[in-house]
Amino acid sequence: MQKILVARPIFPDVIERLKQYFDVDWNNGDALPADELARRLADKDGALTAGDPIGAAELAAAPKLRVVANMAVGYNNFDMAAFNAANVLGTNTPDVLNETTADFGWALMMATARRITESEHFLRAGKWQKWAYDMMLGADVYGSTLGIVGMGRIGQAIARRAKGFNMRVVYHNRSRVAPEIEAELNAEYRTKEALLREADHVVLVLPYTPENHHTIGAAEFALMKPTATLTNIARGGIVDDAALAEALRERRIAAAGLDVFEGEPSVHPALLTVPNVVLTPHIASASEATRRAMANLAADNLIAALGAGPRAGRPPNPINSAVMGKTRS
Ligand code: GLV
């Protein structure tokens, strides 16, 4: 039987599914440190990860490894150059999380614009003593301008929801989306700078790459309206968290909503000291149904890539399909 590592706790019934095909080594505990991860991968044919870093060192330590299935749509934890050099397939879990993640982007954007968590902390602390005309004044969402950075499938699902809020939608993306999609979403392309100047609510949904490290930092906050909000449901590292904390403290922008952080699960301490930020622990895709769908899709990818199951040899979501069929090197 082929051997696999499941590097993280996941739904036990998905482990049972995998056991029908493989000898499963399951780390049902905290994320494995790099040396332990490499040790556990050494004799494996495949692995299921959720954000665990896999690069040249891990692949070199695992000479039989042929596929790593990430339970996430983002795969910046994979060094794809190393995967390609070693002829190892990477897979991810797109699409099944689009609507859930778009819902959450909206929830976070609205909580940020309307100061929901700040208000709750105020109330719980017993500070609500009287009515005041200027208590917790926020920014309107209905009728405002939404700026979406990253117009992939999740960005498009966010834009679609904006119709019900009568919003103008501007977007920035590496390349323009097809004219019929722009027309359907009523979304207009902008340079990053123009979008930042124009939007009342900026939502980040782009994948992390080394090129867009800190693509939103002090210079970008300076372009934004002082009344604008920033919501990041993409990846830590896209925003310069230290610069963001400073911009929030100095009210250069009104507020931010963050589901992802540089170096998470650590959070930049300065972000914890400013009131005008809503912080959530990377849960945008976390509905019961969607997390189940993601886990099962990661398992489908692993099973198929290792030549088993009904889709043997045809994993649904190959990232680097060019390596398929090549000998492991
Ligand atoms: C979550 O962050 C994902 O990439 O799926």
Boltz pocket constraint, residues with backbone or C-beta under 6 A from the ligand:
constraints:
  - pocket:
      binder: B
      contacts: [[A, 71], [A, 72], [A, 73], [A, 74], [A, 75], [A, 93], [A, 97], [A, 233], [A, 234], [A, 285]]
      max_distance: 6.0
